[in-house]
Structures are given as structure tokens and as C-alpha cells.
């Protein structure tokens, strides 16, 4: 358990230091107050040393509260995903098909994974939203409380600790509010999609009469309505078919074509007999009347093909799928601060978030693999029975969705609690002023996930095997009619077999309620996440001791202790593994970490020729993890201003990411997998080292594996993991010309390389890597494989290992300009903000010791080469007119990696560039009422129906509006 005494003593001692310092030296601190003409120094993301806003060597991109409001959505993650630097795969939409992550929205900076982006709130860590990750759910941060968001690129672990590999997102909240504010806004789509959001919030703040204290209270409720994928305006069940005109490779003719209405006639909600052939393919009308199934026009694959329209008896992939889940969020929060003395402040904030998410999935199904006894099935009509028996079929295979027993829905009831309390201030020793901050944080997340109507396969087999009971003349399960069981009969049901009720699979809604209850059940999983941390920083400069040519040396140092825990509890049936997924046992895991850090700012030169400013920054952090050992991070940066108008900046450093609780401690779970044995004679020549390595393992040449059976697998966490490491570099220029006031251009190059990245390796990869290594079998991978006396694979142990590598580089730029138009003889003020990102490289190596196996991602859908975002504001008295546009470059729908796919593989092969445009108007009345109305995606620019990547705006044109009322 957490070291309570350590926390209590640390807080007490830190508070006493602040109090003693403040009482002993208040006058001295006031006498040394900075001159009012001096440049204001503030806290800037990426440093714990106060400095001027533009003097940080790391590139920063900001998002203002005004920009956030104009989006018209309470989902902060979707707002952040429109920044060119942030991927969209882990947004509310991107996570919708996940399980415990449903409803979460976590930023993914530079497309290196949400686990490698550290999200802070007011510069401090926030509890994770998921048991599978340390990533923060930005949906738990109320947008109405945000003052601004700052995003920095590059490893920042030396400043903030683990997870800051690709960068840091710092959400800065409003404070010191005075008065009462009500805000209501919402969005409704104009294209019949069904997307609607609404948000209501209230904010109250009070400052004490003497100004020493302030307290705010905040309450918010927001709703996001469900959107089903078939309701999207471009939805048409798109897929691919084999191109009948194709003559072969490199003929300039596409191998496959993208067409609408690609589905499967082999499965539906009414039941399909002989789905894979062997007899007539028969389906049923809702009342159980048999009919021949429709036939496909062209072939996609064994299971899918194209049709000329939607048919009720054909399954299409987008059926039943949520694009956006139903979501309701209620937030209660408070911030407070009180100046105990002139130089000691007590501060804190507390937050409670209650979020409810409702998802809908494909119903439970069986795609073949279940069989009906034609001769004595209780529900098969006589005409179909005769037709099948006449064709020599006494047993037939069947496929079916179980829609009529109830949609497979899932609810996530997620509660989050977070508290921060601390003391900050300054004290003086020997005429040197020391700024300090000591703090304690605790965060808790509880998520209860309930999945309804999940199939119990063994019970279904028992209920499907229905007969006519000769004693009653009624349908019954064979398991309850001994005289019809036969000598070798075994009841397949595992859950309450005595309650078996016969299931009618023919038609829709023909099954009894009792049989529906018997073959399906509800799954429950509860995750408890806890984060607890104490920390303290001390910052000062050397002004009273010595100064460098550019000014005093800045120093910050500190300590943090943090503990992370995850506990998972599942229902009894889930632990037994009776549902369609593998058994999930209860589990508990956690770790603690102690960290020391130091940061220096060295102003080398100032106000000399070719050096208006020249400074170096350095930071170092050492961490001791209870589960992953020690890890060190460092960073060095520079800022050089040869003239006042130009600043050249750069950073280089090493960052780390420690394994999270899931990666290290998730329980070992059994399962099954179908594999291709790499030592089989049919596969032995797929790699040049394979034959020799298989022989070295004692597997003879010409070996023929038994590939007709599934192998056992065991997968889970790995307590032997160690921290990932990354090297990051940034270099850039900031231009703020003196002749053009309020104009700035920033251009920054970034390069990030990650080694020993933690990855989850499957059974097939373990088998292949065992025998594809150069210089002999790979002992690490081979040790995870058990073979029997015939050399057939019996068991493969899979899970997380430090094996991968990732790399990205690119250029990011921003242009900002604010000007009064009076010089042009025009009224008002104009503000311009252009942000852009060009990705040069985005590569993943599944196994870093196999650099020939590279996955190139830049230029593919979801990771375009170019992205741009433009914001134009025109302000005239009480009016504000805004235009925002977003450009996404043309992207490939195929794997662009060397030796992978080509544009000839499928047509169309690309999604063309997309440019969306938003407009809004805001009016302020008497400084106390703001009313705005906006049009998002005004020209209804959506991608084609064959891509549903969350990077794109698939919702189309929609109206958003809101009102804010303030009372002093």
C-alpha cells in the first residue's frame, strides 16, 4: 500500500519550510522585488524555470479557450485531434470499437502511440483513464474550464518523467475567477446523420475582500448522441472485389476494385443453412418461411462478395456498428487558493467526473461450426427437411447472428476523482529568493463495464440440438430427453444445464424467451485505477552569488514519488471462460517510482553583437522503478538570437517510458491460435535462415506439421520488461520582425527515434522469429515454444516484450499575426494563425533486430504527409467573425512500405486531399453576454465511403450555437 507516513511527513516538512522562510524574510523579498520594466517571467510548458514566453528552446503550439469553444463539442480529444501534430486513432470515435477504452479520448502526438504522450493538467500528472495505458482521458477535463492548451514536441522526460517520449500536452485551467457564469452550447447535424451534442455549465468564483483567497465551483453536464455507421451519408457498405478485367501483375490494371454493397450471404439474423456449400444455401423470412439465399455478383473473398443493393438477408460489415457511442458526462469541480502570508500560498483543486457510455456491437454470432440434425430437429419445417434429406444431407452446418435475443450492447459507467493540494511561494536566504512548490495528488478511476447478451457457446449447442419429446409432443433439448440421446451423448452445456430450453434458429424472433436467456448472459468487468503522488520543486537563480555574461544562472531541482495501481474484477462466468472470449481472471498490479530531477538555464551572452541572447538549458532526471529498475533521462537545449528579430533554438535528449501496469502485470490467460509452422516443408523457404535454424532445433528436413488443429497459447504481462528509451532532436527558428508588430513565424524540425519499444507479440511472430534469426535460432523467442515428440507445436507463450523500434521526423511551422486595420483605413482587428506539419518519416519496426522488415506509415490514411490548419479572426467592436479551415493531404489506402502493396493492387488507391471550412459569428452584449453561432464543415466535405478513419470529418455539415452569460 501507499506509504502514508512518507507522504504526511513530506507535506508537513515542505509546508514548514515555506512558512519559516516566509516569516523570516518577507521584507527582504519585497525589497528585492523585480523592476516593473523587466520582462515578465512566467511558467512555460517544458521548463520548471520561469522565463519569458518565447525563450524556451522547445517548440510550443497553443490552443486558446476561444478556439475550443468554437468547436461546439464537449469532447476535448476530438478538438486536439484537429491539430496537425496529433493523430486521431485514440479519440472518442477511434476508441469506439474497443472494450474498457470505450468513451475515452487520449491524444497521440506524432502518431507514436497514446502511451508515449504525457498529458498534464496545470503542469502536473493526471490519473490514467484506462487500465491498459497511462494515457489520460481528455474527455474528463471540462472544456469550459480551460484557459489554454500548450503542446510541445520532443522527449521531455527529463522535465516531467516517464511517458513524455513524443511530447507533452499541458492543459491549463482558468483560476481566480470572480463572479457567476452560465454557458450553454450544442451541435446538431444538417445531413440526417443524427449527431447532436449539448452542454450546460455553471461557474462561480469568489475572491475574499482582502484579495488573499479565491474559490471557484464548477458544474457541467454534457451529452453526445449516438451515431450509427449505416446512418453516415457516405455509408454504402463499401468493399473490394476481384477485378475481372485484371490480366496479371504490372499490367496497369487494378487487381481489385472498390464497390458498394459488399457483404456476406453466408450469415444473417435469420439463419443460413449450408453457408459454405455442400447443399442448397437456404435462409428464412422473419416468420421462419424458407427461401433460397441471394447470390453475389462478384467475389471479395471466400466469405464476402458484392451485390446490386442492400438485401435484408445479406450481412453488411457496417450493420450494427456505432460510429459514436451515446455518452453523458457530469462534472463537479472546485479550485481554491489562499495566501497564508505574502509569500506562502495554499492551493488545490478537486474534481469528480461521472461518465456513462452506451455502445452497440455486432450481435453474438456463429459463422459455421454449428450443426443441425435434419432428421429430428424440432423446428425445421417439413419441406426444408425433405429437400435436405433428398439431397443426402442428414446433418447441415449453419451460420447466424443472434440479433433477436437482444443486441449485444455494452455500458461503461466510469467515475473519476482527482485531488491536488499543495503550497507554493518563496523564501529568501542570503539575499537569494527561492521559489518552491510542494504538492500531493491523488486520482482514482472506477470503470464498470457490462456487456449484455453475450453468447454462451456451449449452452447454445445444447439448445440448438432440439427434438420433439415423445412424451409431451413438444420441443425439448436433447439433453433432457434421455431416450433420444444415444450411447455416446454428452451434454455440452456448462452453465445451468438443467435450465436448457430449445432454441429455434429459423427466422427472426421465433425463439422463446427461456431459450434466449439460456444461451446468452451478461458480462461484467470492473477496473479500479489509482494514482498517488507527492512532489516538490525548488527554483532559484545565482544573481546574488554570480552572473554569467548573459545574466544569472537559473536552477530548478526536485523530487517526486508516485504509485500506480490497477485492480480488475470480473464476474464468475467470465473467470471460467464460458463466453466467446478467453477467460479473464481477477488481477492486481502496481508499481512505485522515486525520481530526482534538476534543470539549469545558462544565459551565456546578452545584448552583444550577434548575440542578443545566447543561452543553454540542461535537465536530468533519474528514476527508480520498483518493477523496471532505474531509468535516466536528459535534455540539452539552446536559444540563440543573433539579432532581436531572429531566434534559433534546438533541443537534444533522451526520454524514457516505463512499462505500464497492464504490460507488466496483466494475468496470464489461456487461449488458442491457428498457426503456420515455419518449419513445415511448405514454409521452410520463406526466409533464408529458416531451414538451417529448424535443423538446429532438431526438426528434420521435409517435416510436415499438423496444421489442422489449433495450438494452445498463454498470453499476459511480462514482469521482466524494462523502460523504452528514445532520442529526440528539435531545431528551429523564430522570426518576430521589429518592422511588423505582433507578427511571428516559427519553423521547427523534429526527429524522434524509439528503441526497445514495448510491443505485444503474437504466436505466429514468435514462431517465425525463433527460426528466422541470423546466426542461429533466437533463444529468447524459441524458449516461448513447446513442441511434442513429433515436433508439432503444442504451446506458445506470448505477451509483451521490449522488441520494437519507431521513428518519425518532420517539420512543423506556425505563422501568427495580429493587426489593427486602422492603418489601412479599415475598422477592426485582424488575427491570423496558420499551423502546419509535414511528416518526413514515420516508420515502425516490429522487431528492431530486423531492419529489413519496415512498416512505413507516412502517406497512408490516418498519417498524411501534409496537414494545415488556418484560423482567421476579424473583430469589430462587439462582433467577432471567425473562419477556420483544415487541410489533409492525399493519402494511400494501401501499405506503402517497400515491397508491400502498390497502387495497382486496388482502385481507387488513394483518398484525395480534403479541405474543410468552418465559419462562426460571435456577439458580445454589454460585456456580460456572448452569443455565437457556427457552421462546421460548411461545404459538407466528407471522404468517400470506403474509409472511416477518425482523422476525417465524417459527420458532415452541422450547426453549433451557444450562449454565455456572466454576472459580476
ABEGO torsion letter per residue (X at the ends): XBBAAAAAAAAAAAAAAAAAAAAAAAAAAAAABBBAABBBBBBBBGBABBBBAAABABBBBBBBAAAAAAAGBABAAAAAAABAABBAAABAAAAAABBAABGBBBBBBGGAEAAABBBBBGGBBBBBABAABABBBAAABBAAABABBBBBBEBAAAAAEBGBAAEBBBBBBBBGBBEBBBBBBBBBBAAGAGBBBBBBBBBBBBBBAAGABBBBBBBBBBBBBBBBAAABAABAGBBBBBBAABAEBGAGBBABBBBBGBBBAABBAAEBBGAAEGEBBBBBBAAGBBBBBBBBABBABAABBBBABBBAABBBAABGBBABBBBBBBBBBBBBBBBABAABBBBBBBBBBBBBBBBBBBBBBBBEGBBBBAAABAABBAAAAAAAAAAGBABBBBBBBBAAAEBBBBBBBBBBBBBBBBBBEBBBBGGBBBBBBBBBBBBBBBBBBBBBGBBBAAAAAAAABBBBBAAAGBBBBAAABAAAAEAABBBABABGAAABBBBBABEBGABBAAAAAAABBBBBBBBBBBBBBBBBBBBBBAAAABBBAAEBBBBBBBBBBBBBBBBBBBBAAAAAGABABBBBBBBBBBBBBBBBBBBBBBBABBGBBGBABBBBBBBBBBBBBAAAEBBBBBBBBBBBBABAABBBBBBBBBBBBBBBAAAAABBBBBBBBBBBBAABAAAAAABAAAAAAAAAAGBBBGBBBBAABBBBBBBEBBAABBBBBBBBBBBBBBBBBAABBGBBBBBBBBBBBBBGBBBBBBAAAAAAAAAABBGEBBAAAAAABBBBAAGBBABBBBEBBBABBBBBBEBBBBBBBBBBAAAAGBBEBBBBBBBBBBBABBBBBABAABAABBBBABGBBGBBABBBBBBBBBBBEABBBBBBBBBBBBBBABBABBGBBBAAABOBABBBBBBBBBBBBBBBBGGABBBBBBBBGAAGBBBBAABABAABBAAEBBBBBBBBBBBX
